[in-house]
Amino acid sequence: MINPKKALDNIIKNDDVNDIDAQKNIRLKLDLNENIYKAPINLLSVIKNISIDEISAYPSYFEVIQKIADKYKLHSSNVEISNGIDEIYQAIINAYLEFDEELLTINQDDYYIENYAKSLNIEVKKINLTKEDDFVFQKKFLCDSITPKTKIVYLQSPNFITGELIKPSTIKELLEEFRDILFVLDCSYISYCEFCNFEDFADLINDYDNIILIKSFSKDYGISGLRFCFVLANDNIIKNIKKIKSDYCVNCIALACLKLLINDEKTIEKIKESNALAKKYFLDELINLGFLPYKSEANFILCDFGPYSDFYYEKFKRNGVITKNFKKNSPFNSCLRITIPKLGAIKYILELLNKKDLLVCNLDGLVFDTIESSYAALEKTFGYFSNKKISKNEINSLKNLGSTDCDWYAIKYLLNKLQIFTPLEDIISVYRNIYRMQKLIDKHKLLIDKDVFLRLSEKYDFVIFSQKFKDDIDYEIKKYELDKYFYYFVTYENVFQGKLKPDSYGLDMIKKHCPYKKIMFLASNVDDVICANNADVISIGAICPSFDYNAMVNNYKHLGASYILSDIKNIEQFLSELD
C-alpha cells in the first residue's frame, strides 16, 4: 500500500454528510444551513436555455466578475470567483502561508481551512470561544493570541456555529492595528443579518490591503448545488490567488444562473424577512421550554440542550430531522445547531422536544425472545473453558441468584467455582464469536410487534438499558425496524465495566441524560428490579417466555417490584390500565 503524506495524520474529516442512518427518511435536513426556501424556480428556464456552444467552450468569467464588482462599487481586479468556498480556502493557504508561519482562527468543528493548513504542515492556532462567555467573540483574546509567527487570521461574520456577528468597525480596528497580518473574513451568512450588510464590509477593500472577504451566494439564493463563491480583495491579493487556483473552476450552468441572480435583492429581502420571523418564534419557544439558544444573525440557531443533547439529536434524527451535533471534546458538545425551518416545521420540532414518560427496556426476554440463543451461547462458552456441560435448569437457578443476569458474568461465576480464573475479556470474546459464527442473533423472535411501538411512541420515549455491546444492539433493532424508536443507549461500553446491575449507575445515567415526566423500567430479571429500586425508578417486572412463571412472580413480589406484567405481549393494554 502506498502511504499518504504524514501531514494527513493530523486531519480529521467530519463524516456527518455520509451518515447513512441520518440520510434515511429525511423530513427536515437542518444540519448544513442550506437555504430552506430553495432556489428561484426561474433558474430552471435559464438552465434549459443554455446553448450547446456555451457547454462546448471553456466559460468566460468577465461578465459575472464585472457584475459583482459593480454591485460592491469595486474594480474587476478586486474580484475572483471559485467553485465553492473550499477552493478559495485552499488557494489562500497555498498562496500566503510558509511552513514556519501560523494560521490563527476561532475554534471550529474540523473546518476546511484548518485542514488545508494542516495538510501543508502549517501550524494552526485556535482561540477558544467558551460557554462561560456565551461563545461571544473577544477582540482582546484575539489580539493577545497573535504572535510574530501569525501570518493569517481567519474569522467569520456571522460565525458558522454561533451565528454571532463581528461588526465592521471591529474588523476595521484589527486591520489598522495589525497591518502585517492578512485577515480572511468569511461573510457567507451576512445576508440574514438584520442591521448590517455585506456592503459595510466591502467598503474596507478600498482602504486596506490586508483583508480578504469571502462570500457565497449559496445561502442567499439556495444554490448550494451550483457551488459558487466569490472573493473581494486588493488587486495584488487577487493576482496571487489566481496563480494558485484553477483558471476554469466555475461551470457555465452556475455562470448563467448567477447573471440572473446577482442583483435580485427582492428575493433576498423576502427570505431575510421570513427567516427573521421564524427565528424569533423559534428562539422564544426554545427559551420557554427551558433551553438556552444563542442569539444568531444567520439562518440557524445554536441551542444548548445541556445533558439532553445526545438524546435530542437521536430523537430528531430518528424522526426525520437532521441537525448538527458536535464532538465530545468540542466546547459546543452540549449544543445542537439547527437551520431555522418554516413555522410549520418549527412546531414539529417543538413537539419532539416535549417531555414524555420514559420507558426503559432491557431487550432480552422483553422485546426479543433470546432464551434459546442465550442458553446456547452460555453453554458453549462455559464448555469451551471448562470442558463441562451445564443444564438449562442450572442456568435458570443461577440467574435467580442476582448479579448474574449478564451471561458473561454468569460464566465467570461458574468458572470461578471450578477454580478456573479466566479474564472477563476472554470470556466475552469467545461468547461473542459463538454468537456471531453460529448466527444465534438471527434466531431471536420479536415479542413486541413494531406496530405496538408505533402506538406507544405517541406517549412514551424509549431507552435501551442492556449489557450487550452497542453494535450488536444496533444490528438487532435495525433488523426488526425498531431503531427509530430508541433515542438513548446504556450498553456494556459505557456502564458494565465495573458497574454491573443491580448497581444503579446505568439508570442514574438515564435520569441525567434523558428528559422525562416519569421513568418506568421494564425489567426482565431480579437484577433489573433491584437496580430500579436502587435508582428510585418505577419497576415493571415482566414474566419472560420459557421462565418459571410462579418463581418469577414470587421473586418480583419479594423484591418489591412496583408492578408485575404477566405477558409482555399485553404491554399496550397493561400500560393503558396503569394510567
TAQUIZI-V68702 format. One record per residue. SS is DSSP state (h for helix, s for strand, l for the rest). PHI is phi in degrees with one decimal (NA if undefined). OMEGA is omega in degrees with one decimal (* if undefined). Layout:
SS:PHI:OMEGA, SS:PHI:OMEGA
This chain:
l:NA:178.2, l:-88.4:-176.9, l:-81.7:175.9, l:-75.8:178.7, l:-63.4:-175.1, h:-59.1:-176.5, h:-59.9:-178.3, h:-69.8:178.4, h:-62.7:-177.2, h:-92.3:-175.5, l:-106.6:176.8, l:-119.1:178.4, l:-84.5:175.2, l:-82.5:-174.1, l:-96.5:-179.1, h:-54.7:-175.9, h:-68.9:179.8, h:-105.7:178.2, l:-72.0:-174.5, h:-62.3:179.8, h:-60.0:-178.0, h:-68.6:-176.5, h:-88.9:179.5, l:-82.8:173.5, l:51.6:-179.1, l:-70.5:174.5, l:-105.7:178.0, s:-136.4:179.1, s:-97.5:-170.4, l:-124.9:-175.5, l:-103.7:-173.5, l:-112.9:175.5, l:60.1:175.2, l:-69.0:179.3, l:-72.7:-174.5, l:-74.1:179.7, l:-87.3:173.9, l:68.9:-179.8, l:-74.0:176.6, l:-57.5:-174.8, l:-65.0:-177.4, l:-70.3:175.1, h:-65.0:-179.4, h:-63.3:179.0, h:-69.8:176.6, h:-62.5:-179.3, h:-63.8:-178.0, h:-64.8:-175.9, l:-93.8:175.4, l:-65.1:-175.2, l:-82.7:175.5, h:-61.8:178.9, h:-61.5:178.8, h:-64.8:-179.5, h:-68.5:-174.1, h:-76.1:-174.8, l:-105.8:171.4, l:-64.4:-174.8, l:-72.1:174.5, l:-105.4:-174.0, l:-99.4:-170.5, h:-55.2:-173.2, h:-64.6:-178.7, h:-66.0:179.0, h:-61.2:179.6, h:-66.2:178.5, h:-63.1:178.6, h:-66.1:179.2, h:-60.2:179.8, h:-64.3:-177.9, h:-60.5:-176.3, l:-108.5:174.7, l:56.2:179.0, l:-127.0:175.5, l:-87.1:180.0, h:-60.0:178.9, h:-72.1:177.5, h:-95.3:-172.9, s:-126.5:168.5, s:-140.5:180.0, s:-117.5:-178.2, s:-152.3:177.5, l:-85.0:-178.2, h:81.0:-177.9, h:-67.6:-175.0, h:-55.1:-177.7, h:-64.2:179.4, h:-68.2:176.6, h:-54.0:-176.9, h:-62.3:-179.6, h:-65.1:-179.7, h:-63.9:180.0, h:-60.1:-178.4, h:-67.0:-176.2, h:-80.6:-168.4, h:-122.5:-174.1, l:-105.3:170.7, l:-90.5:-174.2, l:-63.8:-177.4, l:-97.5:178.7, l:-108.8:-167.6, s:-128.6:171.2, s:-102.2:178.6, s:-110.1:-178.4, s:-146.8:172.6, s:-81.5:-174.3, l:-55.0:179.9, l:-120.7:179.3, l:-103.9:-179.8, l:56.5:-176.0, l:-80.7:-168.7, h:-61.6:-174.7, h:-61.3:177.0, h:-65.5:-178.9, h:-67.4:178.4, h:-64.0:178.0, h:-65.3:-179.4, h:-63.2:-178.7, h:-64.9:178.2, l:-105.3:-178.8, l:60.8:177.6, l:-94.1:-176.1, s:-69.9:175.9, s:-114.5:-179.8, s:-115.3:-175.6, s:-111.2:169.7, s:-99.7:-174.9, l:-88.2:166.5, l:-71.9:-175.2, l:-122.4:177.7, h:-63.5:180.0, h:-60.7:177.8, h:-99.7:-178.6, l:57.4:179.1, l:57.5:-179.6, l:-84.4:177.7, l:-63.5:178.8, l:-115.3:-179.4, h:-58.2:-178.5, h:-61.2:179.6, h:-61.3:178.4, h:-63.3:-178.0, h:-61.2:-179.4, h:-69.1:-177.2, h:-88.1:-179.7, l:-73.6:-179.8, l:-122.9:176.6, l:-59.3:179.7, l:-82.0:-174.6, s:-70.0:-180.0, s:-109.1:-178.5, s:-128.7:169.4, s:-115.0:-178.5, s:-106.0:-179.3, s:-132.0:176.3, s:-131.1:177.2, l:-149.5:-1.8, l:-68.6:179.5, l:-67.2:-175.0, l:-66.4:-177.6, l:-106.1:-174.5, l:-91.1:-175.8, l:81.9:-178.7, l:-75.3:177.5, l:-94.1:166.7, l:-94.4:-171.6, l:-67.9:176.0, h:-54.0:-179.8, h:-65.0:178.0, h:-68.0:177.7, h:-62.2:179.6, h:-62.0:178.2, h:-61.4:179.6, h:-67.3:179.3, h:-62.6:178.9, h:-68.9:-173.6, h:-74.2:-175.3, l:-123.8:-176.3, l:-66.8:-176.1, l:-95.2:179.6, l:-114.9:179.1, s:-90.0:178.5, s:-97.5:176.9, s:-103.9:-174.9, s:-119.1:179.3, s:-95.1:-177.1, l:-115.9:-173.1, l:-60.6:-176.0, l:-104.5:-172.0, h:-63.6:-177.6, h:-65.5:178.6, h:-90.3:-178.3, l:-71.2:-173.2, l:-88.6:-177.0, l:-130.1:-179.9, l:-154.4:178.1, l:-138.0:-174.2, h:-66.2:178.8, h:-57.7:179.2, h:-63.0:176.9, h:-84.3:-178.0, h:-61.1:179.1, h:-61.5:-178.6, h:-71.9:-175.1, h:-62.9:-178.1, h:-70.8:-173.8, l:-107.4:-174.5, l:-133.5:179.3, l:-105.4:179.8, l:-124.0:177.2, s:-135.8:170.9, s:-121.4:175.6, s:-101.7:178.7, s:-115.6:179.9, s:-143.5:174.7, s:-110.2:173.9, l:-87.5:-176.9, h:-57.9:-176.1, h:-76.3:-178.0, h:-71.9:-169.8, h:-110.6:179.4, l:68.3:-177.5, l:-120.8:179.2, h:-55.6:-178.6, h:-67.3:178.4, h:-84.9:175.3, l:53.4:-179.5, l:-125.9:177.5, s:-147.6:173.3, s:-134.8:-176.1, s:-128.2:172.6, s:-117.4:179.7, s:-168.3:171.2, l:-53.2:-174.3, h:-60.8:176.9, h:-66.6:177.5, h:-64.0:180.0, h:-60.7:178.5, h:-60.5:-178.9, h:-68.9:177.0, h:-64.1:-179.8, h:-63.9:178.8, h:-65.5:-174.6, h:-96.2:-171.4, l:-82.9:-178.9, l:-65.0:177.9, l:-72.6:-175.3, l:-126.5:-173.8, l:-99.7:-178.9, l:-101.9:-174.6, l:-82.3:-173.3, h:-67.9:178.7, h:-68.1:178.3, h:-61.0:-179.2, h:-62.4:-179.1, h:-61.9:179.8, h:-68.6:-177.8, h:-66.3:178.0, h:-58.9:178.9, h:-77.9:-168.5, h:-90.3:-167.3, l:-50.0:-177.8, l:-107.6:-179.9, l:-86.8:-177.4, h:-74.9:-178.8, h:-62.8:179.9, h:-62.3:-178.8, h:-63.7:-178.6, h:-64.0:178.9, h:-64.6:179.3, h:-65.4:-179.8, h:-60.5:179.8, h:-64.3:179.9, h:-63.8:179.7, h:-63.8:-178.5, h:-63.3:179.5, h:-65.3:-179.8, h:-65.0:-178.8, h:-63.9:-179.8, h:-62.1:179.7, h:-63.3:-178.9, h:-63.2:179.0, h:-58.6:-178.0, h:-61.1:-177.6, h:-69.6:177.0, h:-63.7:177.1, h:-63.8:179.5, h:-60.3:179.4, l:-83.1:175.9, l:94.2:179.8, l:-94.4:-175.6, s:-120.6:173.8, s:-84.6:179.7, l:-96.2:179.7, l:-59.0:-176.1, l:-130.0:173.4, l:-106.4:-176.7, l:-125.4:-179.4, l:-101.8:178.8, s:-147.2:177.3, s:-128.2:168.5, s:-94.1:-177.1, s:-124.9:177.5, s:-89.3:178.5, l:-99.2:177.0, h:58.6:-177.8, h:-68.1:-177.8, h:-91.2:-171.2, h:-61.1:179.7, h:-63.8:179.0, h:-58.9:-177.0, h:-69.3:176.5, h:-58.8:179.8, h:-69.3:-180.0, h:-64.2:176.2, h:-59.2:-174.9, h:-59.9:-176.1, h:-76.7:172.9, l:-112.0:171.2, l:86.9:-179.7, s:-110.7:-176.8, s:-97.4:179.3, l:-120.0:179.8, s:-97.7:172.8, l:-107.5:-172.9, l:-131.0:-177.4, l:-66.7:-175.6, l:-63.9:179.5, l:-90.7:179.2, l:-86.1:174.6, l:-65.6:179.7, l:-98.7:-169.0, l:-66.1:176.6, l:-101.4:-175.9, s:-113.3:167.1, s:-124.3:174.3, s:-102.5:-172.4, s:-127.1:172.1, s:-60.2:-176.5, l:-75.1:178.9, l:-87.9:176.7, l:-74.6:-171.3, h:-57.2:179.9, h:-61.7:179.3, h:-70.5:176.8, h:-60.8:179.5, h:-63.5:176.6, h:-64.0:178.3, h:-63.2:-179.7, h:-63.9:175.5, h:-62.9:179.4, h:-66.9:-179.3, h:-84.8:179.5, l:-67.8:178.9, l:-71.7:175.2, l:-126.7:168.0, s:-67.5:-176.6, s:-108.6:178.6, s:-108.9:-179.4, s:-91.8:-173.9, s:-118.0:164.1, l:-94.0:-167.5, l:-57.7:-171.5, s:-68.1:178.4, l:85.5:-178.4, l:-120.0:176.1, l:-79.5:179.7, s:-124.5:170.1, s:-83.8:-175.0, l:-114.2:-168.8, h:-60.1:-176.8, h:-68.1:-179.6, h:-68.5:178.9, h:-66.5:176.6, h:-57.6:-175.8, h:-63.1:-178.4, h:-67.6:179.6, h:-65.2:-178.7, h:-62.0:-177.6, h:-69.3:179.7, h:-67.6:176.7, h:-59.5:178.9, h:-65.0:179.8, h:-61.1:-176.9, h:-90.7:-172.3, h:-115.0:-172.8, l:58.7:178.3, l:-126.4:178.5, l:-106.6:176.4, l:-138.9:-176.2, l:-88.7:177.0, h:-64.3:179.2, h:-63.5:177.4, h:-64.2:179.2, h:-65.4:179.9, h:-61.8:179.0, h:-63.2:179.6, h:-64.3:-177.4, h:-63.9:-179.2, l:-77.0:179.0, l:-70.6:-173.5, l:93.1:-178.3, l:63.6:179.1, l:-130.2:177.5, l:-60.9:177.5, l:-68.2:-176.0, h:-56.6:-177.0, h:-64.9:179.4, h:-73.4:176.2, h:-63.8:178.6, h:-64.1:179.9, h:-63.6:177.2, h:-59.9:-179.7, h:-65.2:-179.8, h:-66.8:178.1, h:-61.6:177.9, h:-62.0:178.6, l:-92.4:-178.4, l:64.0:174.9, l:-107.9:-172.6, l:-100.6:-175.8, l:-103.3:177.6, l:-57.2:-178.7, h:-57.0:-179.2, h:-59.0:179.1, h:-68.8:178.9, h:-62.7:-179.5, h:-62.3:-178.2, h:-60.7:-179.9, h:-66.1:-179.6, h:-57.6:-178.1, h:-67.6:176.7, h:-63.7:177.7, h:-62.5:-179.5, h:-57.6:-175.6, h:-84.4:-176.9, h:-61.5:-179.8, l:-93.9:176.1, l:52.4:-180.0, h:-65.6:-179.0, h:-63.9:179.6, h:-80.4:-179.5, h:-94.9:178.9, l:-67.8:179.1, s:-116.0:-178.6, s:-77.1:-179.4, l:-98.0:178.1, l:-111.5:-176.9, l:-62.6:-177.9, h:-64.1:175.1, h:-66.1:176.5, h:-67.3:176.2, h:-59.2:-179.9, h:-58.9:-178.7, h:-70.9:-179.4, h:-67.1:-177.2, l:-65.7:176.2, l:-66.7:-178.0, l:-115.0:-173.7, s:-118.9:162.9, s:-99.9:-174.5, s:-115.2:177.3, s:-131.2:176.9, s:-99.8:176.2, s:-125.8:-171.7, l:-141.9:176.8, l:-85.1:-179.7, l:-75.2:173.0, l:-79.9:-175.4, h:-60.1:-177.5, h:-68.1:175.8, h:-68.0:178.4, h:-64.5:179.3, h:-57.9:-179.6, h:-59.4:-174.4, h:-68.5:-175.9, h:-73.2:175.6, h:-70.9:-179.7, h:-58.4:-178.2, l:-99.8:176.1, l:56.7:177.4, l:-108.1:-173.2, h:-62.6:-178.1, h:-70.1:-175.1, h:-97.3:-174.8, s:-110.5:-172.2, s:-112.2:-179.0, s:-148.7:-173.9, s:-131.7:168.4, s:-109.3:-171.3, l:-130.1:-178.1, h:-56.1:-175.2, h:-61.0:-173.0, h:-106.9:179.3, h:-137.1:-159.4, h:-77.4:173.8, l:-83.9:178.9, l:97.3:-178.8, l:-126.0:-175.7, l:-65.2:169.8, l:-57.6:17.1, l:-88.7:172.0, l:-55.4:-174.8, l:-84.4:-173.4, h:-54.0:-178.7, h:-62.1:178.6, h:-69.6:175.9, h:-64.2:174.9, h:-60.6:-179.5, h:-63.6:179.4, h:-61.9:-178.3, h:-79.6:-168.9, h:-106.9:-179.4, l:-124.3:175.3, l:-71.8:-179.1, l:-164.5:168.9, l:-90.6:168.9, l:-148.4:-177.9, s:-113.1:172.5, s:-124.5:-179.5, s:-101.2:177.8, s:-79.8:-170.7, s:-92.8:179.4, l:-118.1:-178.0, l:-163.6:-175.7, h:-65.5:179.9, h:-61.8:179.4, h:-61.9:-178.1, h:-66.7:178.2, h:-61.6:178.7, h:-59.6:179.0, h:-61.9:178.6, h:-62.6:-179.8, h:-63.9:-178.7, l:-94.7:-178.9, l:57.9:-179.3, l:-120.2:177.0, s:-61.7:179.3, s:-112.7:175.1, s:-115.1:-179.4, s:-78.0:-178.7, s:-98.2:178.3, l:-83.6:-176.7, l:-82.0:176.1, l:-58.4:175.8, l:75.1:176.0, l:-100.1:179.8, l:-66.4:-173.5, h:-60.1:-175.5, h:-64.4:179.9, h:-63.9:-180.0, h:-67.1:178.4, h:-61.1:-179.7, h:-62.5:179.2, h:-63.1:-179.3, h:-63.0:179.3, h:-65.0:-178.6, h:-62.4:-177.7, h:-83.4:177.4, l:83.8:175.1, l:-58.4:-178.4, l:-62.6:178.8, s:-144.4:176.2, s:-124.4:179.0, s:-107.5:-172.0, l:-74.5:-179.8, l:-144.4:-175.6, h:-60.1:-179.2, h:-69.2:179.5, h:-99.0:-173.6, h:-61.4:-178.1, h:-63.7:178.5, h:-66.1:-179.3, h:-59.5:-179.0, h:-66.8:178.0, h:-64.4:178.5, h:-69.8:179.3, h:-62.9:178.9, l:-66.6:*
